[in-house]
Amino acid sequence: MAEPEVDAAGGLPALRYVLDKARGTGHPLEVLARVRSGNTCKTCALGMGGDLGGMVNEVGHFPEVCKKSVQAQAGDMAPPIPEEFFARTDISDLERLTSREAERLGRLAFPIAIGPGDRTFRRISWSVALQAAGDALKSTTPDRSFFYLSGRSSNEAAFLTQLVARAFGTNNVHNCSYYCHNASSVALAQVYGSGTSSVDLTDLSRTDLAVVIGANPASNHPRLITQLIRLRERGGRVIVINPLSELGLRRFRLPSDARSLVAGSTVSDLYVQPRVGGDVHLLTAVLKRLIELDGLDHDFIQRHTRNWDAALDHVRRTPWEDLLTGCGLTRSDIDRCADLIAGAESGILMWAMGLTHHAHGTDNILALANLALARGWLGRPGAGLLPIRGHSNVQGVGSMGVSPLLKKEFTTRLEHLYGIDPRKPPGQDTYASMTAAHAGDIDACVLLGGNLWGSNPDSGWATQALRQIPFSLSITTKLNPGHFRGRGQAAIIVPALTRDEEAEPTTQESMFNYVRFSCGGTPMVAGEMRSEVDIIAGLAERILPPDRFEWSALRSHEALRRAISQVVPGYQDIHRPGLRRSQRREFSVAGRVQHSPEFPTRDGRAQFHAVSLPDVTADPDQLILMTVRSEGQFNTVVYDDEDLYRGNTARDVVMISAADAQRWGVVEGDRVLVSSSCGSMSASVAITGISVGSAAMYYPEANVLVPQVLDPQSHTPAFKSVPVRLTRA
């Protein structure tokens, strides 16, 4: 059985890792200075840094830092890739690179290009790169192009990109959240009228209970574990719901706390392991038990919600047997979970892609929201709903209008300020652009950061789709497999500055709706890198009429913030001309956090939903696979093959339960072929603490097994509910 080499997450191994990463750059003090500088952390959306300095969160606590911060910082300090590397390396060799191998190549320091018949990338000038990109876009109609952004970009670059795309004539503008938390945004908008978190960071210090479902913050958002441990220290409770037993969600050693560092800290009071895909069944069962216990806030339900009668009738009519069979748990498991929820005065329910990556992802969130509404845990301090978002500015990029469909208030302001026609139909979302590309209906794309290829289901299909596009422009700091396997027939890749290298300040929005200023800095490596804003403005000059915009304003971050304040709802405080430089510029987005029970819906009420039970049955010879991240990666970027907290030393593994291993007649380390409806992959068996009937494999490698099955409401692919079969290799 795969066993972790440590008895708790965090602790001295994490500290040693951080020190080794810093020393590995050859400039450990520079790493510290960069992490401590006044720039927003480059990794998760929990947020730290900004005007109060690095390693400080939005309520002023210091120190706030984790392995992920240092991984990203050390990666950005890697030396530039030499020109000779591209001249001698055949494209077929580049296509075989793993994510870890591509990450270790170093920084891209100059523009490169490859043509349809070329075997190698070649260095080109900026003027050639931008002119070629402009010519490619102008040679087609706008509806045959798309613009895609990752969540690491700045608000300023995101706002400018969507503005330029719409002025060019396309609403095919989207971001990486369509493949992660779009189900959350869609569901929350239905529940209380806003697609973001209802709580801020201070609420975590005021709540009595946290429910962590479908998330592994110990590996992906380590500083959130500090909040959970502090909650328990003051007498609160933590429930974890996850098909896979995660070491860091059971026990963690906080490096910033001497007692915790030595003795370790318990993270969860109750750990529940449902079958993969059984979340609606589980959440409905817990609500059914709360109704039996009369653990409801009747006054809140009556005064501040609607549709309770329909939800109540649906839950009462659903048989216990159906619920328990669907989630794979016992009545005792449900009772213990409901008892803790009923006994808490307040609670925050938080989740990540373990809920959204299903064909019923939106329904998962609606079922979870029903619990919050039934307990009156919305519209007051210390209670609410919290999607645990990934990239440091993925929420901000969405706020800036990087979406194929904008709200009326946003489009009205764009029309008033920039003459953008609001009558143009909505554009393609991410998956729609991919299907259009596969059909040969896309001629050019602009990819600002990220790894679109590695973020897609069905890797073979994704390769075919992106390789059919005649031209692609990628803007990046480092190279990844998507730049090779997901490039256009003619592809140009240009190097961007990181946020702590920018000459002008930029802004980012955390998952708590809090906007930070990053002060910028100087480049860490020698090269021709440019600001994202400057790159997009340079492209705009080549695809828009010369009198379309005031180009000097488009290149000024301050001028862009002035425009954002006039266009983006809730962002008026991003531009305050009378503010002295020494004063704090950061703010919470207006109208997002719900501390009173008046919600931004048509009638001011939050809405219950009667959520139908999805079909989660599997054939007897199938397992239901979920793709997961490892301790040594962040999103699609893999820093280390070893997964310290799960005891895996390689990434080509399939994690299954001991009972399923016995059923298949395999033992630890056996090689098997994992097959789905769209692909197959060879892997080693890793026997671990996962619910019976479930399996887990690493993303993005296992994307080859993920079919093109989407949540119909959010269009998010079902990366975590894939029927697979095992056969001996």
Phi and psi in degrees as a GROMACS rama.xvg file:
@    title "Ramachandran Plot"
@    xaxis  label "Phi"
@    yaxis  label "Psi"
@TYPE xy
-63.6611  124.063  ALA-2
-123.748  131.377  GLU-3
-60.6098  150.503  PRO-4
-83.0455  -3.45886  GLU-5
-125.985  158.851  VAL-6
-96.0182  -2.39361  ASP-7
-158.128  152.421  ALA-8
-76.3847  165.361  ALA-9
73.4578  -147.206  GLY-10
72.2944  -155.679  GLY-11
-62.016  -38.8219  LEU-12
-58.3383  -37.8062  PRO-13
-66.8769  -41.7893  ALA-14
-63.2492  -43.5228  LEU-15
-62.3154  -40.0089  ARG-16
-60.9969  -45.5598  TYR-17
-60.7458  -45.4284  VAL-18
-64.6352  -41.2114  LEU-19
-65.292  -40.7795  ASP-20
-62.5349  -43.3786  LYS-21
-64.2405  -45.6584  ALA-22
-64.7289  -32.0429  ARG-23
-64.0749  -20.4792  GLY-24
-77.3932  -17.2915  THR-25
83.212  -3.44612  GLY-26
-138.839  64.9914  HIS-27
-61.0706  -35.612  PRO-28
-69.4611  -32.8223  LEU-29
-67.189  -37.1141  GLU-30
-59.3596  -48.2414  VAL-31
-60.0105  -44.7045  LEU-32
-62.3162  -39.3887  ALA-33
-67.9942  -44.2836  ARG-34
-65.8961  -31.6408  VAL-35
-85.4208  -9.29374  ARG-36
-70.4024  168.463  SER-37
-80.3392  55.9699  GLY-38
-127.961  145.426  ASN-39
-64.0064  139.485  THR-40
-52.835  142.44  CYS-41
-86.604  -4.60101  LYS-42
-102.855  -105.11  THR-43
-78.4371  167.995  CYS-44
-86.4662  7.07351  ALA-45
-61.6509  -36.3747  LEU-46
86.9316  131.366  GLY-47
-159.024  169.318  MET-48
85.1102  -175.808  GLY-49
108.519  -147.163  GLY-50
-59.432  -30.1406  ASP-51
-83.426  -0.639735  LEU-52
98.7273  159.905  GLY-53
-64.4017  157.385  GLY-54
65.1393  23.7142  MET-55
-126.763  130.667  VAL-56
-87.8772  -176.561  ASN-57
-73.3072  -11.5937  GLU-58
-102.097  8.28015  VAL-59
92.6963  7.72615  GLY-60
-78.2791  137.781  HIS-61
-135.578  140.481  PHE-62
-93.026  145.11  PRO-63
-125.694  104.191  GLU-64
-156.956  156.218  VAL-65
-149.992  175.396  CYS-66
-57.8138  -37.588  LYS-67
-61.6566  -40.0723  LYS-68
-59.7859  -45.6026  SER-69
-72.9649  -35.8828  VAL-70
-55.9841  -49.2285  GLN-71
-66.3573  -42.3969  ALA-72
-65.3652  -44.2736  GLN-73
-63.7162  -38.4978  ALA-74
-62.0482  -38.6661  GLY-75
-72.2121  -16.785  ASP-76
-94.9547  5.28518  MET-77
-64.3281  147.202  ALA-78
-64.3951  157.702  PRO-79
-67.8726  150.303  PRO-80
-74.0623  127.173  ILE-81
-71.4849  152.129  PRO-82
-59.5367  -34.0574  GLU-83
-62.9754  -29.3914  GLU-84
-59.8996  -45.4611  PHE-85
-68.6242  -35.4463  PHE-86
-67.3753  -31.1981  ALA-87
-101.693  -6.51902  ARG-88
-104.69  116.312  THR-89
-68.2005  147.966  ASP-90
-60.116  -31.6833  ILE-91
-64.0582  -33.7674  SER-92
-71.0006  -38.3744  ASP-93
-65.4177  -37.1623  LEU-94
-65.9551  -21.1562  GLU-95
-88.7754  -5.48175  ARG-96
-66.9562  138.752  LEU-97
-79.7115  170.903  THR-98
-59.8998  -43.0966  SER-99
-63.2117  -42.617  ARG-100
-66.4406  -40.4978  GLU-101
-65.9533  -40.9759  ALA-102
-58.971  -36.2119  GLU-103
-83.3762  0.501699  ARG-104
-66.1614  -33.6351  LEU-105
117.516  -170.021  GLY-106
-81.1599  142.322  ARG-107
-80.2416  125.539  LEU-108
-116.339  -2.97017  ALA-109
-156.073  158.012  PHE-110
-65.8289  143.789  PRO-111
-132.691  158.844  ILE-112
-145.902  154.693  ALA-113
-144.52  137.931  ILE-114
-101.856  175.838  GLY-115
-56.6472  -36.2558  PRO-116
-104.114  4.24596  GLY-117
-77.8331  150.185  ASP-118
-102.641  -13.4752  ARG-119
-139.12  155.862  THR-120
-74.0929  152.601  PHE-121
-131.025  151.041  ARG-122
-74.7749  139.021  ARG-123
-134.62  168.939  ILE-124
-84.8331  163.831  SER-125
-62.832  -41.284  TRP-126
-64.0885  -39.7659  SER-127
-65.4689  -41.7698  VAL-128
-62.4396  -50.2066  ALA-129
-70.0006  -36.4254  LEU-130
-66.5413  -41.1727  GLN-131
-64.1188  -40.6925  ALA-132
-64.7571  -44.3737  ALA-133
-62.1089  -42.8498  GLY-134
-63.2575  -39.9124  ASP-135
-64.4245  -41.5562  ALA-136
-70.2438  -41.0484  LEU-137
-72.1237  -19.8143  LYS-138
-80.3317  -6.64692  SER-139
-123.649  176.442  THR-140
-86.5126  147.2  THR-141
-55.539  -33.1218  PRO-142
-70.8392  -7.31886  ASP-143
-103.357  26.1391  ARG-144
-134.594  163.707  SER-145
-148.304  157.086  PHE-146
-121.904  125.84  PHE-147
-125.308  135.088  TYR-148
-124.919  145.269  LEU-149
-88.506  171.358  SER-150
-86.2586  8.44182  GLY-151
-93.9732  -9.1865  ARG-152
-69.6314  167.118  SER-153
-88.1063  163.372  SER-154
-60.5623  -39.6225  ASN-155
-63.6899  -46.3416  GLU-156
-67.3238  -37.7226  ALA-157
-65.7238  -45.7404  ALA-158
-60.8685  -45.3727  PHE-159
-63.2785  -41.6041  LEU-160
-62.3508  -47.4772  THR-161
-67.1687  -32.5925  GLN-162
-65.7963  -46.5746  LEU-163
-64.2315  -42.8933  VAL-164
-60.6518  -43.0942  ALA-165
-72.4264  -36.339  ARG-166
-65.8885  -32.6824  ALA-167
-66.9897  -31.4437  PHE-168
123.029  11.4368  GLY-169
-123.845  141.487  THR-170
-101.672  12.6622  ASN-171
-77.6843  70.6722  ASN-172
-125.974  120.695  VAL-173
-152.01  170.05  HIS-174
-136.702  175.101  ASN-175
-66.3846  -14.5537  CYS-176
-66.5993  -19.9954  SER-177
-62.9841  -22.0084  TYR-178
-104.866  10.782  TYR-179
-135.495  -74.8427  CYS-180
-107.58  16.7511  HIS-181
-64.4649  -30.4459  ASN-182
-60.7768  -35.5257  ALA-183
-65.2635  -46.4876  SER-184
-62.1479  -43.0592  SER-185
-64.5842  -45.5516  VAL-186
-67.2963  -46.6274  ALA-187
-64.61  -34.9187  LEU-188
-62.3314  -34.9501  ALA-189
-71.8492  -31.2506  GLN-190
-80.89  -52.1471  VAL-191
-136.313  16.1865  TYR-192
86.7161  0.803917  GLY-193
-135.542  140.344  SER-194
-89.9956  11.262  GLY-195
-121  -179.217  THR-196
-56.9159  144.546  SER-197
-92.0584  -3.89994  SER-198
-120.098  162.313  VAL-199
-114.914  -179.527  ASP-200
-62.6026  -34.1196  LEU-201
-64.0672  -26.3532  THR-202
-64.3551  -30.4955  ASP-203
-64.9506  -26.3306  LEU-204
-86.9928  -1.81419  SER-205
-117.674  -5.22532  ARG-206
-87.1838  160.308  THR-207
-97.2491  -20.531  ASP-208
-147.823  140.499  LEU-209
-123.952  131.951  ALA-210
-109.956  117.704  VAL-211
-108.649  109.886  VAL-212
-125.698  131.407  ILE-213
64.5757  37.807  GLY-214
-150.447  153.106  ALA-215
-130.789  69.4109  ASN-216
-63.0943  -20.2615  PRO-217
-58.8219  -33.691  ALA-218
-99.061  -34.4409  SER-219
-101.026  -25.1484  ASN-220
-141.618  63.8957  HIS-221
-55.6337  -32.3873  PRO-222
-70.7923  -16.667  ARG-223
-68.8352  -28.7694  LEU-224
-61.6791  -34.8077  ILE-225
-57.1255  -42.6564  THR-226
-64.202  -39.2304  GLN-227
-67.8793  -39.7494  LEU-228
-67.3315  -41.6024  ILE-229
-63.7247  -36.9553  ARG-230
-59.5112  -46.3975  LEU-231
-67.4592  -34.5704  ARG-232
-64.6109  -28.0298  GLU-233
-95.7815  14.5865  ARG-234
100.235  1.69791  GLY-235
-80.9247  177.646  GLY-236
-126.351  153.996  ARG-237
-130.95  126.891  VAL-238
-108.931  129.683  ILE-239
-112.907  130.937  VAL-240
-122.365  112.007  ILE-241
-160.336  128.679  ASN-242
-61.1177  -25.5768  PRO-243
-106.669  130.736  LEU-244
-74.2342  115.465  SER-245
-107.464  123.885  GLU-246
-53.074  -46.3839  LEU-247
-71.0225  -13.0173  GLY-248
-93.664  -2.66077  LEU-249
-107.494  -44.6112  ARG-250
-146.452  135.98  ARG-251
-146.044  141.333  PHE-252
-107.763  113.017  ARG-253
-77.3372  116.64  LEU-254
-62.2257  -24.6949  PRO-255
-87.6215  0.530709  SER-256
-126.449  115.471  ASP-257
-59.2997  -44.0062  ALA-258
-64.5005  -44.8141  ARG-259
-66.4454  -37.9151  SER-260
-60.5047  -39.3019  LEU-261
-83.1081  -50.5231  VAL-262
-95.0625  -20.5876  ALA-263
83.349  159.343  GLY-264
-128.427  138.425  SER-265
-76.6279  132.977  THR-266
-95.1352  -41.0064  VAL-267
-122.868  144.94  SER-268
-89.1102  -30.5203  ASP-269
-140.393  129.366  LEU-270
-120.703  113.77  TYR-271
-110.931  131.946  VAL-272
-119.488  87.1354  GLN-273
-75.7216  168.717  PRO-274
-70.2577  151.419  ARG-275
-59.7211  128.262  VAL-276
92.5915  -3.07882  GLY-277
-94.2826  24.0093  GLY-278
-70.156  -41.3215  ASP-279
-62.0784  -41.0246  VAL-280
-61.4542  -45.978  HIS-281
-62.8893  -49.0495  LEU-282
-67.4411  -35.8101  LEU-283
-67.3123  -37.9214  THR-284
-63.7837  -42.3787  ALA-285
-63.3996  -41.5943  VAL-286
-64.2472  -38.9132  LEU-287
-61.7268  -41.6543  LYS-288
-68.312  -38.0295  ARG-289
-61.4743  -37.906  LEU-290
-64.0158  -42.3698  ILE-291
-62.0206  -37.7907  GLU-292
-80.2823  -8.39878  LEU-293
56.6582  39.332  ASP-294
-89.3636  49.2071  GLY-295
-115.963  150.899  LEU-296
-95.307  87.6936  ASP-297
-63.2853  -36.9258  HIS-298
-64.7641  -45.0454  ASP-299
-62.4924  -45.3654  PHE-300
-58.5113  -44.8747  ILE-301
-70.1619  -40.9551  GLN-302
-89.39  -25.4121  ARG-303
-128.347  7.46248  HIS-304
-132.441  169.385  THR-305
-137.387  161.701  ARG-306
72.7396  18.7745  ASN-307
-65.8832  -39.6475  TRP-308
-60.7312  -40.2489  ASP-309
-67.282  -42.228  ALA-310
-65.2422  -42.468  ALA-311
-62.0593  -45.6566  LEU-312
-62.0598  -41.5839  ASP-313
-62.3595  -45.8789  HIS-314
-65.6768  -44.0032  VAL-315
-62.8027  -34.8443  ARG-316
-81.345  -11.4987  ARG-317
-83.8656  121.062  THR-318
-66.5357  143.574  PRO-319
-56.8826  -39.4196  TRP-320
-59.5378  -42.0919  GLU-321
-63.7798  -40.5822  ASP-322
-67.1916  -46.2727  LEU-323
-69.5013  -39.269  LEU-324
-63.8581  -40.7114  THR-325
-66.743  -34.9461  GLY-326
-98.1915  -10.6697  CYS-327
74.0589  22.4418  GLY-328
-116.003  170.254  LEU-329
-95.978  164.839  THR-330
-61.6514  -33.7646  ARG-331
-63.0407  -40.2272  SER-332
-59.4868  -45.5186  ASP-333
-64.9047  -43.6636  ILE-334
-61.4724  -43.6998  ASP-335
-63.8041  -39.982  ARG-336
-64.8487  -46.659  CYS-337
-65.6821  -37.2022  ALA-338
-61.6456  -42.4673  ASP-339
-66.241  -39.4672  LEU-340
-68.173  -42.8617  ILE-341
-66.9121  -27.9107  ALA-342
-86.9365  -4.77831  GLY-343
-95.2471  140.76  ALA-344
-75.0645  -31.5932  GLU-345
-146.678  159.818  SER-346
-158.741  150.564  GLY-347
-120.142  125.427  ILE-348
-102.433  121.143  LEU-349
-128.425  148.152  MET-350
-154.626  166.14  TRP-351
-135.681  -144.644  ALA-352
-75.8888  -6.36926  MET-353
-62.5805  -20.419  GLY-354
-99.4511  -35.1244  LEU-355
-82.9561  -26.9244  THR-356
-85.0765  54.7294  HIS-357
-138.573  159.838  HIS-358
-65.7199  -15.1599  ALA-359
-117.803  35.7395  HIS-360
-59.9625  -44.6589  GLY-361
-62.7406  -41.3479  THR-362
-63.3861  -34.2977  ASP-363
-56.5405  -45.0032  ASN-364
-70.1342  -38.5463  ILE-365
-62.5664  -39.6889  LEU-366
-66.8848  -38.1857  ALA-367
-66.281  -42.2293  LEU-368
-62.5214  -32.7267  ALA-369
-57.2413  -39.0308  ASN-370
-63.0389  -45.0573  LEU-371
-61.6507  -43.8926  ALA-372
-67.228  -39.4909  LEU-373
-63.3073  -31.8512  ALA-374
-91.2508  -3.0925  ARG-375
72.863  27.5607  GLY-376
-96.8078  52.0933  TRP-377
-152.787  140.943  LEU-378
79.0419  28.3549  GLY-379
-155.453  156.764  ARG-380
-61.219  146.124  PRO-381
77.4494  11.8685  GLY-382
-149.489  149.044  ALA-383
152.289  -163.348  GLY-384
-119.64  133.543  LEU-385
-136.238  99.8317  LEU-386
-71.84  125.052  PRO-387
-84.6698  99.4614  ILE-388
-87.2643  156.096  ARG-389
-86.6815  -89.354  GLY-390
-55.1722  149.054  HIS-391
-61.7597  -23.7321  SER-392
-133.864  25.497  ASN-393
-63.1021  -34.3778  VAL-394
-72.6192  -38.2237  GLN-395
-64.6337  -39.2052  GLY-396
-59.7536  -40.856  VAL-397
-66.0337  -40.6193  GLY-398
-60.0337  -31.2891  SER-399
-76.8882  0.67135  MET-400
93.7303  15.2907  GLY-401
-80.0589  80.5239  VAL-402
-159.68  146.102  SER-403
-72.3365  -15.0783  PRO-404
-134.5  123.733  LEU-405
-107.178  153.407  LEU-406
-70.4608  156.353  LYS-407
-59.0535  -40.521  LYS-408
-60.4157  -40.4157  GLU-409
-66.072  -48.1954  PHE-410
-65.8058  -34.8442  THR-411
-62.5397  -42.4347  THR-412
-70.052  -36.9286  ARG-413
-63.2064  -39.5781  LEU-414
-64.7266  -43.5071  GLU-415
-64.9774  -43.6644  HIS-416
-85.2756  -34.9935  LEU-417
-126.454  0.56558  TYR-418
70.8616  24.2094  GLY-419
-75.5985  125.953  ILE-420
-68.8329  115.658  ASP-421
-78.3696  -8.82973  PRO-422
-85.8256  -9.05065  ARG-423
-63.7366  136.566  LYS-424
-64.7473  158.392  PRO-425
-56.6251  152.262  PRO-426
-89.5449  -170.652  GLY-427
-80.2727  142.897  GLN-428
-82.0633  -176.694  ASP-429
-60.3157  -49.1781  THR-430
-66.0951  -37.153  TYR-431
-62.8484  -38.7831  ALA-432
-65.607  -36.695  SER-433
-65.6681  -43.7639  MET-434
-66.7096  -35.5803  THR-435
-64.8169  -41.3684  ALA-436
-62.0912  -42.969  ALA-437
-62.613  -31.7792  HIS-438
-83.4529  -1.01806  ALA-439
82.3771  20.1474  GLY-440
-103.167  11.9915  ASP-441
-121.81  131.513  ILE-442
-106.323  -23.0661  ASP-443
-156.051  146.784  ALA-444
-142.377  150.938  CYS-445
-119.154  121.548  VAL-446
-116.774  107.15  LEU-447
-97.248  95.5297  LEU-448
77.9859  178.236  GLY-449
76.2016  -170.675  GLY-450
-141.685  82.3682  ASN-451
-59.7665  -41.6279  LEU-452
-58.8226  -48.765  TRP-453
-73.2254  -10.7439  GLY-454
-93.5257  -3.01986  SER-455
-95.8514  152.477  ASN-456
-71.8978  166.184  PRO-457
49.7522  76.4332  ASP-458
-54.4319  -37.9202  SER-459
-63.1372  -44.1336  GLY-460
-63.0297  -42.1566  TRP-461
-62.0847  -40.2383  ALA-462
-61.6827  -47.4581  THR-463
-59.8209  -42.3761  GLN-464
-63.4133  -51.8352  ALA-465
-71.8933  -31.9636  LEU-466
-73.2945  -14.3732  ARG-467
-82.4153  -15.242  GLN-468
-71.7613  125.67  ILE-469
-60.1962  -32.8593  PRO-470
-144.867  136.361  PHE-471
-132.713  137.987  SER-472
-114.995  119.91  LEU-473
-111.355  134.526  SER-474
-115.398  120.482  ILE-475
-154.469  164.215  THR-476
-96.1271  -35.8768  THR-477
-136.595  164.065  LYS-478
-91.9032  150.891  LEU-479
-142.248  170.121  ASN-480
-56.9367  -26.7333  PRO-481
-62.6666  -28.6661  GLY-482
-70.2255  -19.3509  HIS-483
-105.447  -50.2925  PHE-484
-83.2607  -22.4876  ARG-485
-114.864  27.9292  GLY-486
-83.5366  159.47  ARG-487
-74.5341  171.812  GLY-488
-58.6726  -42.1885  GLN-489
-111.885  127.623  ALA-490
-132.513  134.339  ALA-491
-122.179  134.632  ILE-492
-123.548  126.107  ILE-493
-120.83  148.283  VAL-494
-90.5328  135.53  PRO-495
-112.175  155.334  ALA-496
-76.0213  148.811  LEU-497
-80.2895  168.584  THR-498
-64.4597  -27.4262  ARG-499
-90.3463  12.3418  ASP-500
-114.98  -6.80108  GLU-501
-66.3222  143.413  GLU-502
-75.7147  -23.8439  ALA-503
-119.079  153.126  GLU-504
-62.312  151.221  PRO-505
-127.595  172.081  THR-506
-129.286  154.436  THR-507
-141.882  150.701  GLN-508
-114.716  128  GLU-509
-81.2506  173.358  SER-510
-71.0359  -7.92196  MET-511
-96.0448  16.0204  PHE-512
65.5729  30.5331  ASN-513
-111.094  129.419  TYR-514
-102.55  123.806  VAL-515
-107.346  153.279  ARG-516
-101.795  131.664  PHE-517
-103.733  127.401  SER-518
-76.5044  -16.9602  CYS-519
85.5345  -159.467  GLY-520
168.135  -149.117  GLY-521
-117.339  153.882  THR-522
-60.2872  144.121  PRO-523
-85.8983  -20.4  MET-524
-132.807  158.334  VAL-525
-77.7921  140.548  ALA-526
165.96  -169.294  GLY-527
-107.514  25.5978  GLU-528
-62.3073  147.019  MET-529
-128.221  160.21  ARG-530
-62.7404  142.75  SER-531
-56.0853  -41.8564  GLU-532
-61.2352  -43.7663  VAL-533
-64.168  -37.5601  ASP-534
-66.0298  -47.2759  ILE-535
-66.1863  -38.7631  ILE-536
-64.1069  -39.3768  ALA-537
-63.7811  -37.5718  GLY-538
-67.8209  -41.0269  LEU-539
-60.2827  -39.1745  ALA-540
-58.701  -26.4559  GLU-541
-95.9098  -10.2765  ARG-542
-119.881  -9.23063  ILE-543
-115.816  154.897  LEU-544
-57.5613  148.275  PRO-545
-62.5277  -23.0911  PRO-546
-100.268  12.2235  ASP-547
-69.839  -42.1278  ARG-548
-137.359  165.311  PHE-549
-85.0531  104.327  GLU-550
-64.2631  -33.3641  TRP-551
-62.8684  -35.9669  SER-552
-69.2582  -35.923  ALA-553
-64.601  -26.3668  LEU-554
-91.8158  -10.0151  ARG-555
-91.486  120.472  SER-556
-63.1469  -36.6651  HIS-557
-66.0909  -41.0699  GLU-558
-66.3476  -36.5044  ALA-559
-65.2084  -38.3208  LEU-560
-66.4529  -33.645  ARG-561
-63.0716  -42.3542  ARG-562
-65.8513  -41.2943  ALA-563
-59.0508  -42.1287  ILE-564
-62.9803  -26.1174  SER-565
-89.789  -17.6631  GLN-566
-112.108  -45.1136  VAL-567
-85.2057  120.132  VAL-568
-58.4629  133.122  PRO-569
86.0716  -5.59624  GLY-570
-104.83  19.5355  TYR-571
-61.8064  -25.9549  GLN-572
-80.9909  0.338948  ASP-573
-72.4797  -18.1044  ILE-574
-130.32  105.837  HIS-575
-127.75  90.964  ARG-576
-56.917  -32.1612  PRO-577
-81.1085  -1.24709  GLY-578
-77.3036  128.58  LEU-579
-72.8462  153.469  ARG-580
-59.2393  -30.5954  ARG-581
-77.9695  -13.3287  SER-582
-85.4693  150.872  GLN-583
-71.2112  130.793  ARG-584
-101.449  -6.39076  ARG-585
-81.6833  156.481  GLU-586
-158.443  163.643  PHE-587
-94.4131  137.871  SER-588
-64.4825  126.454  VAL-589
-64.722  139.403  ALA-590
82.4756  7.33609  GLY-591
-98.2319  -56.8392  ARG-592
-69.3013  132.528  VAL-593
-106.36  91.5969  GLN-594
-104.227  3.29313  HIS-595
-141.16  151.17  SER-596
-82.4539  44.6135  PRO-597
-117.058  111.663  GLU-598
-105.236  151.185  PHE-599
-77.3136  56.2665  PRO-600
-113.596  175.754  THR-601
-62.2123  -30.7382  ARG-602
-118.536  9.11189  ASP-603
78.0761  5.37978  GLY-604
-109.586  153.467  ARG-605
-88.6854  154.941  ALA-606
-117.455  129.577  GLN-607
-76.4518  159.49  PHE-608
-135.985  137.144  HIS-609
-84.1798  99.9804  ALA-610
-93.4374  118.086  VAL-611
-68.5589  147.833  SER-612
-77.2676  125.992  LEU-613
-74.3528  159.664  PRO-614
-81.2883  111.135  ASP-615
-114.56  18.1817  VAL-616
-71.8684  147.272  THR-617
-129.776  153.151  ALA-618
-62.8074  151.988  ASP-619
-57.7057  -26.4935  PRO-620
-98.7077  20.9694  ASP-621
-119.864  153.372  GLN-622
-114.151  156.931  LEU-623
-102.162  116.337  ILE-624
-92.5185  138.214  LEU-625
-120.066  139.324  MET-626
-87.9608  144.425  THR-627
-137.088  160.212  VAL-628
-92.7966  160.78  ARG-629
-105.759  171.106  SER-630
-61.0841  -28.8688  GLU-631
-96.2839  25.1036  GLY-632
-143.997  166.128  GLN-633
-137.773  116.405  PHE-634
53.2198  -126.169  ASN-635
-85.066  -7.13833  THR-636
-85.7343  121.823  VAL-637
-105.156  120.147  VAL-638
-92.8743  -36.191  TYR-639
-141.156  139.813  ASP-640
-71.6741  -31.6218  ASP-641
-71.5687  137.819  GLU-642
-110.109  91.3513  ASP-643
-57.1488  -41.2112  LEU-644
-82.6842  -10.659  TYR-645
-110.714  -6.32062  ARG-646
79.1434  17.0151  GLY-647
-98.5364  133.401  ASN-648
-100.875  -5.63602  THR-649
-137.686  167.868  ALA-650
-101.736  -11.8426  ARG-651
-90.8145  64.7062  ASP-652
-126.17  154.783  VAL-653
-121.246  118.6  VAL-654
-90.2339  123.386  MET-655
-136.775  166.703  ILE-656
-78.958  162.59  SER-657
-62.4191  -37.7031  ALA-658
-64.8841  -40.897  ALA-659
-71.9548  -32.8085  ASP-660
-62.6805  -41.437  ALA-661
-65.7605  -39.9297  GLN-662
-63.6044  -37.3636  ARG-663
-88.0514  -8.46582  TRP-664
71.0342  37.155  GLY-665
-120.964  159.814  VAL-666
-127.148  170.857  VAL-667
-52  128.483  GLU-668
91.9413  -12.2294  GLY-669
-61.5434  141.966  ASP-670
-86.8704  132.568  ARG-671
-133.443  160.483  VAL-672
-103.339  119.705  LEU-673
-96.6393  122.039  VAL-674
-124.418  141.712  SER-675
-127.625  -171.306  SER-676
-69.8514  -15.0565  SER-677
-123.377  -6.92883  CYS-678
-174.869  -179.227  GLY-679
-145.678  159.86  SER-680
-154.634  134.325  MET-681
-80.7137  138.012  SER-682
-152.871  160.145  ALA-683
-94.872  141.673  SER-684
-73.8909  130.421  VAL-685
-123.37  110.747  ALA-686
-83.1108  124.47  ILE-687
-145.603  178.365  THR-688
-83.8144  74.8138  GLY-689
-121.292  152.898  ILE-690
-62.0861  147.112  SER-691
-61.9077  137.093  VAL-692
88.8467  -1.03213  GLY-693
-114.267  159.517  SER-694
-144.987  158.051  ALA-695
-138.501  139.532  ALA-696
-140.673  163.063  MET-697
-82.2882  135.167  TYR-698
-90.2547  139.08  TYR-699
-94.7892  -1.49134  PRO-700
-57.5964  -39.8628  GLU-701
-78.214  1.79372  ALA-702
-60.4929  -20.6282  ASN-703
-61.5406  -20.342  VAL-704
-95.2889  -11.0409  LEU-705
-87.9905  113.298  VAL-706
-73.721  170.417  PRO-707
-83.3095  68.7065  GLN-708
-111.689  125.932  VAL-709
-119.375  152.447  LEU-710
-68.4973  121.049  ASP-711
-64.8065  -22.4856  PRO-712
-85.1435  -40.0618  GLN-713
-106.112  -13.8679  SER-714
62.3612  29.5323  HIS-715
-90.9798  130.971  THR-716
-66.1765  152.762  PRO-717
-90.8461  72.3041  ALA-718
-70.6983  -14.194  PHE-719
-120.82  27.1145  LYS-720
-151.057  69.2495  SER-721
-113.052  114.351  VAL-722
-67.7532  127.691  PRO-723
-134.986  160.236  VAL-724
-123.4  149.117  ARG-725
-111.005  134.521  LEU-726
-135.013  149.922  THR-727
-63.7907  134.36  ARG-728
